[in-house]
């Protein structure tokens, strides 16, 4: 779908919720010269009806009804709900591009099947690796290429605060309930690879159940970490856990803020996602709080628009998602067996 910059794509949205409300709805409205929402679907039809009335578009009662509409050019799959990745199969059947915000690393066998389906159909597919587009990440990449030099060590921690009764998470990461190794773990693996501009040569995973589960099982961990080793000994050591508000109350107010430290050959930086970075090099120490415009949603949607048009795009692909899923598979193996797992090439 090549053409001018302002080709207007007609969007069918599947899965309303927090991600739609906070990231894509406002972004697509700002980019109305390039996108127009023409149909929405949600597992709660009344919610779709109300959203459609607000947007002046159609509310669809079924997935196929939305995907097959002639006035829908591209599909935005934003929430797992009851249907999981099934809309992707439908989109492949009619040859329509897909923007996918669902975590893809949970079932490696399913994803490998979907990769064959996507590549066989020839559709455009973009997974959402939003941390690549955070202002602090983009500024870090600039600094590594200029002032700081190649990264050698990344150390960081991410914290999750759980969900309310509508499955809406706290102020960090998850959009739908998922094992920590999937969200945020798979996204943090991707972020590390993005920072190092390479895939890890080996990974090792750790997990802990801080609050005992019913029956004593620790399969659903509430604290995890991984060590990823890159070429020439460069290393990332990342931890991520779920804050247990019911047990620990307001103690989160006294904990250090989550963040990531990056040590490079000629300097170091500390990132507070998404927009703050403190860094030092031979030129001195600086503290930058970066503007959130364009927003993360704007950057992601711009890259998808470019991808659909056939223009140059930095958007990740389904092959990138498959690579991360295989690394998650290696981390699970490491957790079961103990020890480091060397990535197969």
PyMOL commands that set and color helices and strands:
alter all, ss='L'
color gray80, all
select helices_A, chain A and resi 18-30+45-55+63-67+86-94+108-121+130-133+135-145+185-196+214-216+231-233+245-254+296-309+318-337
alter helices_A, ss='H'
color red, helices_A
select strands_A, chain A and resi 9-14+35-41+58-59+74-77+97-100+125-127+151-160+202-208+223-229+235-242+259-264+267-272+276-281+284-289+341-342
alter strands_A, ss='S'
color yellow, strands_A
deselect
rebuild
show_as cartoon
